[in-house]
Amino acid sequence: MSTVEIKRALLSVSDKTGLVELGQALAARGVDLVSTGGTARTLREAGLPVRDISDVTGFPEMMDGRVKTLHPKVHGGLLAVRDNAEHAAALADHDIATIDLVVVNLYPFEATVARGAERDEVIENIDIGGPSMVRSAAKNHGFVTILTDPADYATLLAELESNNGATTQGFRRAMAAKAFAATAAYDSAISQWFARVDQQQHFPEVLAGAHTRVTALRYGENPHQSAALYVARRPAETGLPQAEQVQGKELSYNNYNDANAALELIGEFAGAKPTVVIVKHANPCGVASADTLLEAWQAALACDQVSAFGGIVATNVPLDGPTASAICEIFTEVVVAPGADDAARTAFARKKNLRLLLVDSLPDARRAGLVTVPIAGGLLVQDRDNGALDPADLKVVTARAPSEQELRDALFAWTVAKHVKSNAIVYAREGVTAGIGAGQMNRRDSSRIAAAKAKEAAETHGWAQAHTVSSAVASDAFFPFADGLLAAVEAGATCVIQPGGSIRDDEVIKAADEAGLAMVFTGMRHFRH
């Protein structure tokens, strides 16, 4: 059947947004309104004629409203295939009237959980009759229109206006697809609450979840790949999808990926002195903390000015005019910050393609959560890396202990190394990265690349020596051989921070002692593949 005239509607909603206006529009078309509980009361208070569901079923709502729509006269009216003679006969024999439109949204289970309700209240907010009606109507979308989202009320009314009070097959199919997605998401939220909260299963036997598409992206990592941005139905934290985009082109897949890497790293410096992170291809290429944001920007940029071109910038404090003007001196794809003053906005406005994203807050670097990675035939799931060091837990393993400044530099380098692709080596001095080596197949090469970048920076800026001299160096995992450590010695590092745990630790410690290095073990590694 191509079009179906709406003669009878069943309305039962938890979210009353737009309900009265919808009821008025339907009543004006002569649609028979049937409703339940609070929905019926709201319609009546608006002066609309409405019949209670009990008038249809012949049974009162009972058991505190748990049983009201679970009845053959409801589901028969929804599920009957109207051009099927047997179904038509059953309707007549049992005095069941067909229902053409169902408007349902479900008990607020997720919102109830989010506000910390007690278990009994959470259970009472598991909707049973609602999903049953939604599924019945959606299954029989050849004859029944189902609406589960108040945002679709206006679209329905436009559909009725265009089709003399009827809906088209295409509209009903689209709404049915949306309805099944809604019940699937609802059931996944319930199942995960039972598994993870009620039963305390860290990794549930079935990992269900629902995400809502925010937007389609121009393409993925490469132009031949399609891409889209999704957010969790009820995100546990906010980030780039919730940011205010003040200006600039729409973000690409790579922009989101790289900007998120910058945002996650800058979150490590929430509440610290002004800090700037510059990221390229999801790896930091310069990080600096200073007394002013402008000084932090200048120091971060000096670390690797070549890689910073076309990069992503993130700050831990609101942007000011001088810093914004300095950032605009090079090509920058995205800037992310927890605010920007008028002078900064004015400076960025001159670069119309630059994307300026303002977030309400920085992500909590210590937050819990799961990280997923699809593989052929499966899905890898792990806790997110929220590991943090307590300086008191560091183990000095060399004859010389680090000075206070060396220890500060070591912890700074370690924080950055956590966000560098493995194998990761980070040199830092006085709150500024001096050289970063990322993503190499062996740790020695990462050490050499980081040192080479530092040497190039010194030559570019006319410094007397590379800033790796008298620096601390961090390794995201242990040095399996002394060669990686010796490369750091050649670069001029005086302090090393690494997890330890290699079968050759004694060899590495001996090499450090011979070079006069201070070295501490963290007992924690930060692989990032």
C-alpha positions in Angstrom: 0.0 0.0 0.0 1.5 3.3 -1.0 -0.4 5.8 1.1 -2.4 5.3 4.3 -4.9 7.8 5.7 -4.4 8.6 9.3 -7.8 8.1 11.0 -6.8 6.8 14.4 -3.7 7.6 16.5 -2.4 6.2 19.7 -0.2 8.6 21.7 1.8 7.5 24.7 4.9 9.6 25.4 7.2 10.2 28.3 8.7 13.4 26.7 5.8 15.8 26.3 7.7 18.2 24.0 5.4 19.2 21.1 2.6 16.9 22.2 -0.1 19.4 22.5 0.7 21.0 19.2 0.7 17.6 17.5 -2.6 16.6 19.1 -4.2 19.9 18.0 -3.0 19.4 14.4 -4.3 15.8 14.4 -7.6 16.6 16.0 -8.1 19.4 13.4 -7.9 16.7 10.7 -10.5 14.7 12.5 -8.1 12.0 13.7 -9.5 9.9 16.6 -7.0 10.3 19.5 -6.4 7.4 21.9 -4.0 7.9 24.8 -2.6 6.6 28.1 -2.1 8.1 31.6 -0.2 11.3 31.7 -0.3 11.8 28.0 -4.1 11.7 27.9 -4.2 14.1 30.9 -2.0 16.6 29.0 -4.1 16.4 25.9 -7.3 16.9 27.9 -5.9 19.8 29.8 -5.3 21.4 26.4 -9.0 20.9 25.6 -8.6 18.1 23.1 -11.0 15.2 22.8 -9.1 12.0 23.7 -10.1 8.4 24.6 -8.4 6.4 27.3 -6.7 3.2 26.3 -8.9 1.4 28.7 -11.9 2.4 26.6 -10.3 0.4 23.7 -9.1 -2.6 25.7 -12.0 -2.9 28.1 -9.4 -3.2 30.9 -8.3 -0.5 33.3 -4.7 0.5 33.6 -3.3 -1.6 36.4 -0.3 -2.5 38.5 0.9 1.1 38.8 0.6 1.5 35.0 2.8 -1.5 34.2 -0.1 -3.1 32.3 -2.1 -0.8 30.0 -1.2 -1.4 26.3 -0.2 -5.0 26.4 -3.5 -6.2 25.0 -4.8 -7.9 21.7 -7.0 -4.9 21.0 -3.9 -2.7 20.8 -1.5 -5.1 19.2 -4.1 -6.6 16.9 -4.9 -3.1 15.7 -1.2 -2.5 15.1 -0.2 -5.8 13.5 -3.1 -6.6 11.2 -2.1 -6.8 7.6 -5.1 -5.0 6.2 -5.2 -6.5 2.7 -5.1 -10.0 4.2 -8.6 -11.5 4.3 -7.8 -13.7 7.3 -6.5 -10.8 9.3 -9.5 -8.7 8.3 -11.8 -11.4 9.5 -10.0 -11.6 12.9 -10.4 -7.9 13.3 -14.1 -8.1 12.7 -14.6 -11.2 14.8 -12.9 -9.7 17.9 -14.1 -6.1 17.4 -10.6 -4.8 17.0 -10.2 -1.4 15.4 -7.0 -0.6 13.4 -4.5 2.0 14.5 -2.9 4.1 11.8 -0.4 6.2 13.8 1.5 5.4 16.9 3.4 8.2 18.7 5.6 6.8 21.5 8.8 7.7 23.3 10.1 5.6 26.1 10.5 5.9 29.8 13.7 7.9 30.6 15.9 5.0 31.6 19.2 6.6 30.7 18.4 9.9 32.3 17.3 8.0 35.5 20.6 6.2 35.6 22.5 9.3 34.9 21.1 11.2 37.9 22.1 8.4 40.2 18.7 6.9 41.1 18.4 3.9 43.3 18.1 0.5 41.8 14.3 0.1 42.3 13.7 3.4 40.5 16.0 2.4 37.7 14.0 -0.8 37.2 10.7 1.0 37.2 12.0 3.1 34.3 12.5 0.1 32.1 9.7 0.5 29.6 7.9 -2.6 28.4 4.6 -1.6 26.8 6.3 1.3 24.9 8.9 -0.8 23.0 6.2 -3.4 22.3 4.0 -0.9 20.6 6.9 0.6 18.8 8.1 -2.7 17.4 4.5 -3.8 16.4 3.9 -0.6 14.6 7.3 -0.5 13.0 7.0 -4.2 11.8 3.7 -3.4 10.2 4.9 -0.1 8.6 3.1 -1.1 5.4 0.0 0.1 7.1 1.1 1.9 10.3 3.1 5.1 10.9 5.4 5.1 13.9 7.0 8.2 15.5 9.5 7.9 18.3 11.1 11.4 18.2 9.4 14.7 18.8 11.8 16.2 16.2 9.7 14.3 13.6 6.3 15.8 14.5 6.7 18.7 12.1 7.8 16.3 9.3 4.7 14.1 9.9 2.4 17.1 9.7 4.0 18.2 6.4 3.6 14.7 5.1 -0.1 14.8 6.0 -0.5 18.2 4.4 1.1 17.0 1.2 -0.9 13.7 0.9 -4.4 14.7 2.0 -4.1 13.4 5.5 -2.1 10.2 4.5 1.5 9.1 4.8 3.6 7.6 2.1 5.3 4.2 2.1 8.7 5.9 2.0 8.0 8.0 5.1 6.7 5.0 7.0 9.7 3.0 6.1 12.1 5.7 7.2 10.2 6.1 10.5 10.2 2.3 11.0 14.0 2.2 10.6 14.4 5.0 13.1 12.0 3.2 15.5 13.9 0.0 15.5 17.2 1.9 16.1 15.5 3.6 19.1 14.5 0.4 20.7 17.8 -1.2 20.0 19.6 1.7 21.6 17.2 1.6 24.6 17.7 -2.2 25.1 21.5 -1.8 24.8 21.5 0.8 27.5 19.5 -1.5 29.8 21.7 -4.5 29.1 24.9 -2.6 29.8 23.5 -1.2 33.0 22.7 -4.7 34.2 26.0 -6.0 33.1 28.4 -3.2 34.2 26.6 -1.5 37.1 24.2 -4.1 38.6 26.4 -7.1 38.0 29.8 -5.4 38.1 31.1 -7.0 34.9 34.0 -5.0 33.7 33.9 -6.7 30.3 30.4 -7.9 29.7 29.7 -11.1 27.9 27.9 -9.0 25.3 29.2 -5.5 24.6 26.2 -3.5 23.3 26.2 0.1 22.6 24.5 2.8 20.6 25.9 5.9 18.8 24.1 8.7 17.0 25.4 10.1 13.8 26.3 13.8 14.2 27.4 14.4 10.6 28.8 12.9 7.5 32.4 13.9 6.8 33.9 14.9 3.5 35.9 11.7 3.4 38.0 9.5 5.7 41.8 9.3 6.1 42.0 9.3 2.3 39.5 10.6 -0.4 38.5 7.1 -1.4 37.2 6.4 2.1 33.8 7.5 3.4 33.5 8.7 7.0 31.1 10.1 9.5 31.1 11.4 13.1 29.1 9.6 15.8 28.6 10.3 19.5 27.5 7.9 22.2 23.8 8.2 23.0 24.7 9.6 26.4 28.4 10.5 26.3 30.3 10.1 29.6 32.4 13.1 28.7 32.5 16.0 26.3 35.1 16.7 23.6 35.4 17.9 20.1 31.8 16.9 19.0 30.4 19.2 21.7 32.9 22.0 21.0 31.7 25.4 19.6 33.2 25.9 16.1 33.7 29.6 16.0 35.0 29.7 12.4 36.6 27.8 9.6 35.8 25.0 7.2 34.1 21.9 8.3 36.4 19.4 10.0 37.6 16.4 8.2 38.2 12.9 9.6 41.9 13.6 10.0 41.2 17.0 11.6 39.0 15.3 14.2 41.6 12.5 14.8 44.5 14.9 15.1 42.6 17.5 17.2 41.5 14.8 19.6 45.1 13.7 20.1 46.0 17.3 20.9 43.0 17.7 23.3 43.8 14.5 25.1 47.4 15.6 25.7 46.5 19.1 26.8 44.1 17.6 29.2 47.2 16.3 31.1 48.0 20.0 31.9 44.6 21.1 33.1 45.2 23.5 36.0 48.9 23.9 35.2 50.7 27.0 34.0 50.0 28.1 30.4 50.8 25.2 28.1 50.7 24.7 24.3 50.5 21.5 22.4 51.2 21.2 18.7 50.2 18.0 17.0 50.8 16.6 13.5 49.4 13.3 12.3 48.2 12.5 15.9 51.7 12.9 17.3 52.9 15.8 19.4 55.7 17.7 17.7 56.1 20.4 20.3 54.9 20.9 23.9 55.8 23.8 26.2 54.7 25.3 29.5 55.6 28.9 30.4 54.6 31.9 32.4 52.5 33.2 29.5 50.7 31.5 26.7 52.6 33.4 24.1 55.9 32.2 25.5 54.6 28.6 25.6 53.6 28.9 21.9 57.0 30.2 20.9 58.8 27.5 22.8 56.5 24.7 21.5 56.9 25.9 17.9 60.7 26.2 18.2 60.9 22.5 19.0 59.9 21.4 15.4 58.9 24.3 13.2 58.8 22.1 10.1 56.3 19.6 11.5 54.1 22.3 13.0 53.2 23.6 9.5 49.6 22.5 8.9 49.3 21.2 12.4 46.8 21.3 15.3 47.3 23.6 18.3 45.7 23.1 21.7 46.0 25.2 24.8 45.1 24.6 28.5 44.0 28.2 29.1 41.9 30.6 27.1 43.5 32.2 24.0 44.6 35.8 24.1 45.3 38.2 21.2 49.1 38.1 21.1 49.1 34.3 21.1 46.4 34.1 18.4 48.3 36.6 16.2 51.5 34.5 16.6 49.7 31.3 15.7 48.3 32.9 12.6 51.9 33.5 11.3 52.1 29.9 10.2 49.5 27.7 8.5 47.5 26.0 11.1 44.5 23.6 10.5 42.8 23.7 13.9 43.1 25.5 17.2 41.4 24.0 20.3 41.1 25.9 23.5 38.9 26.4 26.6 37.9 29.9 25.5 39.2 32.9 23.5 39.1 36.6 24.2 37.8 39.1 21.7 41.3 40.0 20.5 42.1 36.3 19.8 38.8 35.9 17.9 39.6 39.0 15.8 43.1 37.7 15.0 41.8 34.3 13.9 39.0 35.9 11.9 41.6 37.0 9.4 42.4 33.4 8.6 38.9 32.3 7.5 39.9 28.7 6.8 41.4 28.1 10.2 39.0 26.1 12.4 38.7 27.6 15.9 37.1 25.2 18.4 36.2 26.2 21.9 35.5 23.5 24.5 33.8 24.0 27.8 36.4 22.1 29.7 39.5 19.9 29.1 39.0 16.1 29.2 39.9 14.5 32.5 43.2 12.6 31.8 42.4 10.2 34.7 38.9 9.3 33.6 38.0 5.7 33.2 36.5 4.2 30.0 37.0 1.6 27.3 38.9 1.9 24.1 37.9 -0.3 21.1 39.9 -1.2 18.0 38.3 -3.2 15.2 40.3 -6.1 13.8 39.5 -8.6 11.1 36.9 -10.8 12.6 36.6 -9.1 15.9 37.0 -6.2 18.3 39.8 -5.5 20.8 38.6 -3.8 23.9 40.7 -2.4 26.7 40.7 0.2 29.5 41.8 3.6 28.3 45.4 4.5 29.4 44.7 6.8 32.4 47.8 5.7 34.3 49.5 8.4 36.3 52.7 8.6 38.2 53.2 9.6 41.8 56.8 10.9 42.1 57.0 9.1 45.4 56.7 5.8 43.5 59.7 6.4 41.2 62.7 4.2 41.8 66.1 5.7 41.5 68.3 2.9 40.0 71.6 4.8 39.3 74.3 5.9 41.6 73.3 9.5 41.0 69.8 10.6 41.9 68.1 13.3 39.7 68.2 16.9 40.8 64.8 18.6 41.4 65.0 20.3 37.9 65.9 17.0 36.3 63.0 15.3 38.0 60.6 18.0 36.9 61.8 17.7 33.3 61.6 13.9 33.4 58.0 14.0 34.6 57.2 16.5 31.9 58.8 14.3 29.2 57.0 11.2 30.6 53.7 13.0 30.3 54.2 13.9 26.7 55.7 10.4 25.8 52.4 8.8 27.0 50.8 10.5 23.9 53.5 9.7 21.4 53.2 6.7 19.1 55.5 3.8 20.1 58.4 3.5 20.1 58.4 6.9 21.7 61.4 9.0 23.0 60.9 12.5 24.3 63.6 14.9 25.4 62.5 17.9 27.6 64.2 20.7 29.4 62.7 23.4 31.6 59.1 22.6 30.7 59.7 22.4 26.9 60.1 19.4 24.6 63.5 19.5 23.0 63.1 16.6 20.6 60.4 13.9 19.9 61.0 10.6 18.2 57.8 8.7 17.3 56.6 5.5 15.8 59.8 3.7 15.0 60.4 0.0 14.9 63.2 0.2 17.5 63.9 2.5 20.3 67.4 3.5 19.2 66.1 5.0 16.0 63.4 7.0 18.0 66.2 8.3 20.2 68.3 9.3 17.2 65.4 11.0 15.4 64.5 13.0 18.4 68.1 14.1 18.8 68.3 15.0 15.1 65.2 17.1 15.3 66.7 18.9 18.3 69.9 19.6 16.4 68.0 20.9 13.4 66.0 23.2 15.7 69.3 24.6 17.1 70.6 25.2 13.7 67.4 26.9 12.6 67.3 29.3 15.5 71.0 29.8 15.9 71.2 28.3 19.4 74.7 27.5 20.7 73.7 23.9 21.3 70.7 21.6 21.0 68.2 21.8 23.8 68.7 18.1 24.4 71.9 19.1 26.2 71.2 18.9 30.0 67.7 17.5 29.2 65.7 14.7 30.6 64.7 11.9 28.3 61.6 9.7 28.6 61.0 6.3 27.0 57.5 4.9 26.8 58.8 1.4 27.4 62.0 -0.1 28.7 65.3 0.1 26.9 65.9 -3.5 25.7 69.5 -2.7 25.0 71.9 0.0 26.1 72.2 1.4 22.6 69.0 3.5 22.9 70.3 4.9 26.2 73.7 5.7 24.6 72.0 7.6 21.8 70.4 9.7 24.5 73.8 10.2 26.1 75.2 11.4 22.7 72.4 13.9 22.5 73.4 15.4 25.9 70.7 14.1 28.2 71.6 13.9 31.9 68.5 12.2 33.2 66.4 9.2 32.0 62.9 8.1 33.0 61.7 4.7 31.8 59.5 1.8 33.0 62.3 -0.7 33.6 61.7 -4.4 33.5 64.0 -5.5 30.8 66.1 -8.7 31.3 69.1 -6.3 30.4 68.2 -3.7 33.0 71.5 -4.2 34.8 73.4 -3.6 31.5 71.4 -0.4 30.9 71.9 0.8 34.5 75.6 0.2 34.2 75.8 2.2 31.0 73.9 5.0 32.7 76.3 5.0 35.6 79.3 5.1 33.4 77.9 8.1 31.6 77.0 9.9 34.9 73.3 9.8 34.2 70.5 9.8 36.7 67.9 7.2 35.9 64.5 6.4 37.5 62.1 3.5 36.8 58.4 4.1 36.7 57.2 0.5 36.8 54.6 1.6 34.2 54.8 1.7 30.4 52.8 3.7 27.9 52.7 1.9 24.6 50.5 3.7 22.1 50.1 1.8 18.9 
